[in-house]
Amino acid sequence: MTTTFKFDILNFAATLRDKAKLTLAVAATVIVAACGSSTNDIVGEYSVQGKNGQEPILRVEKSDGNYAVQEFHNGNWRVIQGPVKELTKEQAQALFGRAVTEPVNGISTKDFALVHVPASWSNKDFPTKTGYLLVSMLGPVELHKVK
């Protein structure tokens, strides 16, 4: 008894290519999910180091996909008027004056940006231990996330 087996090399190669594409797509999705930072981690309350310890400065909330920012002024929380948008990579690069290769996210208003970078990050002569920065026309200020 003789058994014949017909092997279609072209079909086999096409199947391998399809499986390789699927594997690469899954791997890319996993990498992006693992490395990307969520802007949701920007939601919370922030303080700045003052003369007498930590002083509250900002509160960020998110509802229905929209951000609301309040500043602490004269003992009260006051809503900051105007649009609050997610920080784009281009805006971050403009703020830092260089290409951004590390995970960076945040929000921006017409007056400032609240930026989250990796802890112990530095840019030029400004290091941060916490990874949270308030960047305005006056320059960067390190913030502490308290809630």
N, C-alpha and C positions, 0 to 999 in steps of 0.2 A: 504494500500500500504506500502510495506516495502522496505526500501533502504538499501543496504549493501555497506559498504565501506571497502576496503581492504587497510590496511596501511602496507607498506614495510619498516620496521624499518632499515634494513641494507642499503637499497638504500638511505633512508633519511640521515643516518649517513654519508655515503660516500659523498653525496652532501654537507653536512655541512663541512666536512673535506676539500673538494675542495675549497669551498668559503673561509674558514679560511686561507688556503694556499695562495690564491690570495690576500686576505686582508693583510696578513703578508708581502707578496712580495711588494705590493704597499707601505705599511708603511715603510719598510726598504729602498726602493728607495727614498722616500721623506726625510727620516732622513739623508741618505748619502748625498743627494743633498743639504740639508740645512746646514749640519755640515761641509762638505768638503770645503776646500779652493781651489780656482783655482790658478794655477801657473800664469795665465794671469795677476793677480794683482801684479806680480813682475816686469812687464814691466813698464818702466818709467825712470826718472832721479832722482839721489840721491845726497845729500850733506852730509857733515860731519861738526860738529861744530869745527871751527878753532879759532885761536887767534883773528881774526878780523870778526867773524861772520860765517855764513854758507859758506862753500866752496864746489863747485861741485867736485864730485869724480867718479861717475859711471853713465852710461847710458845703459839701457837694452832694446833691441828691439826684436821682434819676427816676422818672416816672413816665410810662408810656413812650419810652425811647428818647425822651427829652431831658436835658440836664438843667438843673437850677442851682445857682451858686449864691451863697450868702456870705457876707463878711461880718466879722465881729467888730463893732464900732461903738465906743462909749458904753460898754456893758450890754449891748443888745445886738442880736443878729439882724442884719439888714440885707434885703434882697438886692443883688446886683442886676440892674436892668440891661437889656440887650441880649442878642443871641449868644448862646454857648454851643460851641461846635467841637466835635472830636478833632484832636490834633492830627494833622496829616504828616506823613514822612517829610514832605517838602518844607512844611512849617518848622518841624524839628531841626532840619538841616539848616534853615535860615537862622533859627535861634542860636544854634551851636556854632555856626560858621564853618561847618565841615560836613562831610558825608556821614550819615548815620548807619552804622553796621550792627549795633546792638539793639535789643528789643527796647523800644521807646513808645509810650502811649501817653495820652493825656487829653486835656480839653483846652480850648482857647476862648477868650472873650476879646472885646476890642481893646482892653487895657493890659491884659496879662495872659500867660499860659500857665497851667498847672501840669507839670510833667512828671511822669514816673519812669525812672531809668533803673538799671540794676543797682543794688546797694553797693557802696564803695566805688562807685563810678566817678570819673573825673573828666572834665573838659577844660583844656588849656590850664589855667591856674585856679579853677574852681572844683574842688573835690566835694563829694557828698557821701555821707555815711548811710543816710536813710534811704536814698534813692528818690526822694520826693523834692521837687523844686518848684518855686514860684518864680517865673521869669517875666520881668517887665522892662520898661525902658530904663529903669534904674539898675538893671542887672539881675542876676540870680540870687535867690535866698533859699537856704535849706529849710524844709518843713519837716515836721514830725507828724505822722498819721496817728491820731489818738483814738479814733473809733472807726 
